[in-house]
Each structure stands twice: as C-alpha cells, then as structure tokens.
Amino acid sequence: MSLLAAIVLLAAAPAASDNPDAIVVTGTPDAKREERKRAAEFVRRAGVARLEPVARWIAPVCPRTVGVDADVAAIVDKRIRAVAAAAGAPVAAQRCTPNIAVIFTDDGDGLTRAIFEKSPRQVGSLSPIERQRLIQGDGPIRWWYGTRDESRDGMPATGGMLKQYNSSLVSTQVVRALQSATVIVDAEQANGALLDAVAAYTAMVALAELNGNPPPPQDSIMGLFGDEPGRRALSDNDVALLRGIYRLPPDREAYQHRRQLVGAVRQREH
C-alpha cells in the first residue's frame, strides 16, 4: 500500500468518538499530579515518617482494653486484631502479654497526667511539647508509643551503637520497632460516637506511629471527631496506608518511607 493510500484510509476511518461503544482512556499529567498531591497530603496529615523512619510492630501485637465491660473490651480487641492481620502486622495468640493498652476513662486529662507522673519511663521518648499536648489535649482519643531502634536482625541498640555485620549503600542498618502503644479514650468526650467507629479509630492509631496533631487527613477514620462524624470504619486510604507501612523495607530513611507510602495510597485509586 502506498503512503498516499494509507493516508486516505486513515482519513476515512471513523473517529473513536463516533463509536458509542468505544472506550476512551484519558490520563493527563495534571490529573496524575493532582492524584499524587492528594496522596502526599494524606500521608503528611497522618503524621507518619515526618522526621524519622516509620516505626511498626515487629513483635506480635497483643491488645488489651480496660475501663469497660468485657463485651465491649472484646469488640475493641477483636477489631485491633482484625485490622492488624489485614495490614500484614504480626498478631499474637489470645493468651499473650499486652503491648497495646486501650483505656476507657471519664477523665482523659487526669488519667494521662497520672500515667506521666507515675510511669515517666513510659513516656521518656516524648518531648516536653508532646507531653503537654497530650495532657491538655481536647480530643476524645489521645495516644503515644514506645519505640526501640534495632538491627535488621532484631538486636537492640547498645550504648547508642548497633551490632551490625551487614553493610549496604541503601540500608540504614537500623529498624524502628514499636514496643508499646497506649490509647486513652475519653468516654465523656466520645459520647455519641458508635463503638464500631471508636474501635476502628483505636486500631488505626495503635498499629502505626501516627501523629495526633490536627487537622487529621481527609477521608480517614481519624476525622471521626471532626469532618467525618458519620464514618464507622477505616477508609480505603487508611487501609492502603497501613498495608503500605507493613510492606515497607524497614531499614530506610524517612523520605524513602514517605515516598513509598504516597505510592501505596495512590495505588488504591486504581
């Protein structure tokens, strides 16, 4: 076929828009930039991997809820276990030593202050500003974590040094591990919220080192007491973030973790 004949045939062919059954794929650089921007904003407002690499559970999680009757406590514990398993976090057997404490109380401020005074080692890694914010926090749910730096083989830091015999141009040789999580639910302030929603919120903050500073990310269970009052379960973004955290190579820099988590949140849109 001559070049002239090919041009004539192409000109005579119907356009894709002339076919009502045609599937037109539109993807513009602007749309992709907006998608990435939304994902990056979600990760930023969740407060994960800001200055330090992600800390996550390496030891199996073992939640224990107190301050409510046994039936309510069982619902909260079961939700944490289910969310952990779905995210890829290790989950302990039913009989285990608790490392996630969920405490329901009528006085969140008073209980937080008492814990800080009686168990200073539990909050030793918190800055004075963080401690003050937690004590005077006006949110119905507040939380903090205990972390430890480990080698990739699980060996603890000794005297600020890690006994590490591997070398890599990529790996930091250090893994940040969650050792404990304390979640305080102020029942007076949370009054009116559904238990399912409170349990989902608790699971979200117990399984990842998230920053509680407002405002929370949009389209998230963390907005339960703000712009998402009707939400009952984790959003797709929440699930994507948690799964991304437990799929990360742990021995990387914070900026690498953020980049990969943004990618994980973006992927859930496809």
MOQUI-V192672 format. One record per residue. N is the residue number from 1. RES is the residue in three letters. PSI is psi in radians with two decimals (none if undefined). Layout:
n	res	psi
N	RES	PSI
N	RES	PSI
This chain:
n	res	psi
1	MET	2.31
2	SER	2.79
3	LEU	-0.68
4	LEU	-0.73
5	ALA	-0.68
6	ALA	-0.70
7	ILE	-0.70
8	VAL	-0.74
9	LEU	-0.72
10	LEU	-0.67
11	ALA	-0.56
12	ALA	-0.31
13	ALA	2.49
14	PRO	2.52
15	ALA	2.71
16	ALA	-0.56
17	SER	-0.29
18	ASP	-0.25
19	ASN	1.99
20	PRO	-0.33
21	ASP	0.00
22	ALA	2.50
23	ILE	2.05
24	VAL	2.14
25	VAL	2.12
26	THR	2.15
27	GLY	1.97
28	THR	2.69
29	PRO	-0.64
30	ASP	-0.72
31	ALA	-0.71
32	LYS	-0.66
33	ARG	-0.73
34	GLU	-0.67
35	GLU	-0.80
36	ARG	-0.67
37	LYS	-0.75
38	ARG	-0.75
39	ALA	-0.73
40	ALA	-0.66
41	GLU	-0.65
42	PHE	-0.84
43	VAL	-0.72
44	ARG	-0.80
45	ARG	-0.37
46	ALA	-0.36
47	GLY	0.51
48	VAL	2.43
49	ALA	0.82
50	ARG	-1.09
51	LEU	-0.45
52	GLU	2.75
53	PRO	2.86
54	VAL	2.39
55	ALA	2.33
56	ARG	2.99
57	TRP	2.21
58	ILE	-0.74
59	ALA	2.60
60	PRO	2.39
61	VAL	2.46
62	CYS	1.62
63	PRO	2.60
64	ARG	2.10
65	THR	2.33
66	VAL	2.91
67	GLY	-0.03
68	VAL	2.97
69	ASP	2.90
70	ALA	-0.63
71	ASP	-0.75
72	VAL	-0.76
73	ALA	-0.69
74	ALA	-0.64
75	ILE	-0.79
76	VAL	-0.81
77	ASP	-0.73
78	LYS	-0.69
79	ARG	-0.76
80	ILE	-0.78
81	ARG	-0.73
82	ALA	-0.76
83	VAL	-0.69
84	ALA	-0.81
85	ALA	-0.72
86	ALA	-0.56
87	ALA	-0.31
88	GLY	0.20
89	ALA	2.62
90	PRO	2.48
91	VAL	2.28
92	ALA	2.86
93	ALA	2.94
94	GLN	-0.72
95	ARG	1.86
96	CYS	2.91
97	THR	2.11
98	PRO	2.40
99	ASN	-0.07
100	ILE	2.01
101	ALA	2.11
102	VAL	2.07
103	ILE	2.07
104	PHE	2.34
105	THR	2.82
106	ASP	-0.10
107	ASP	1.45
108	GLY	-0.74
109	ASP	-0.86
110	GLY	-0.75
111	LEU	-0.74
112	THR	-0.77
113	ARG	-0.73
114	ALA	-0.71
115	ILE	-0.75
116	PHE	-0.63
117	GLU	-0.68
118	LYS	-0.43
119	SER	1.14
120	PRO	-0.49
121	ARG	-0.51
122	GLN	-0.47
123	VAL	0.40
124	GLY	-0.46
125	SER	-0.12
126	LEU	2.50
127	SER	2.80
128	PRO	-0.63
129	ILE	-0.73
130	GLU	-0.71
131	ARG	-0.77
132	GLN	-0.70
133	ARG	-0.67
134	LEU	-0.71
135	ILE	-0.73
136	GLN	0.21
137	GLY	2.48
138	ASP	0.17
139	GLY	2.64
140	PRO	-0.41
141	ILE	2.26
142	ARG	2.73
143	TRP	2.79
144	TRP	2.96
145	TYR	2.76
146	GLY	2.29
147	THR	2.88
148	ARG	2.45
149	ASP	2.29
150	GLU	2.85
151	SER	2.99
152	ARG	-0.30
153	ASP	0.09
154	GLY	0.20
155	MET	2.29
156	PRO	2.77
157	ALA	2.47
158	THR	1.99
159	GLY	0.59
160	GLY	-0.03
161	MET	2.65
162	LEU	2.33
163	LYS	1.67
164	GLN	2.22
165	TYR	0.09
166	ASN	2.67
167	SER	2.50
168	SER	2.55
169	LEU	-0.23
170	VAL	-0.80
171	SER	2.50
172	THR	-0.22
173	GLN	0.10
174	VAL	2.42
175	VAL	2.29
176	ARG	2.06
177	ALA	2.38
178	LEU	2.27
179	GLN	-0.52
180	SER	2.74
181	ALA	2.29
182	THR	2.17
183	VAL	2.11
184	ILE	2.19
185	VAL	1.99
186	ASP	1.80
187	ALA	-0.57
188	GLU	-0.80
189	GLN	-0.52
190	ALA	0.01
191	ASN	2.24
192	GLY	-0.38
193	ALA	2.51
194	LEU	2.53
195	LEU	-0.67
196	ASP	-0.75
197	ALA	-0.75
198	VAL	-0.71
199	ALA	-0.70
200	ALA	-0.75
201	TYR	-0.82
202	THR	-0.74
203	ALA	-0.73
204	MET	-0.87
205	VAL	-0.34
206	ALA	-0.40
207	LEU	-0.12
208	ALA	2.60
209	GLU	1.48
210	LEU	2.58
211	ASN	2.29
212	GLY	0.14
213	ASN	2.39
214	PRO	2.84
215	PRO	2.64
216	PRO	2.88
217	PRO	2.66
218	GLN	2.73
219	ASP	0.96
220	SER	2.61
221	ILE	-0.36
222	MET	-0.19
223	GLY	0.23
224	LEU	-0.68
225	PHE	0.34
226	GLY	-1.87
227	ASP	0.13
228	GLU	0.87
229	PRO	-0.40
230	GLY	-0.01
231	ARG	2.43
232	ARG	-0.32
233	ALA	3.01
234	LEU	2.49
235	SER	2.96
236	ASP	-0.64
237	ASN	-0.71
238	ASP	-0.83
239	VAL	-0.76
240	ALA	-0.70
241	LEU	-0.82
242	LEU	-0.78
243	ARG	-0.67
244	GLY	-0.69
245	ILE	-0.72
246	TYR	0.05
247	ARG	-0.09
248	LEU	2.56
249	PRO	2.07
250	PRO	-0.46
251	ASP	1.13
252	ARG	2.92
253	GLU	2.82
254	ALA	-0.72
255	TYR	-0.56
256	GLN	-0.70
257	HIS	-0.80
258	ARG	-0.79
259	ARG	-0.74
260	GLN	-0.58
261	LEU	-0.64
262	VAL	-0.74
263	GLY	-0.67
264	ALA	-0.72
265	VAL	-0.65
266	ARG	-0.70
267	GLN	-0.50
268	ARG	-0.29
269	GLU	-0.12
270	HIS	none
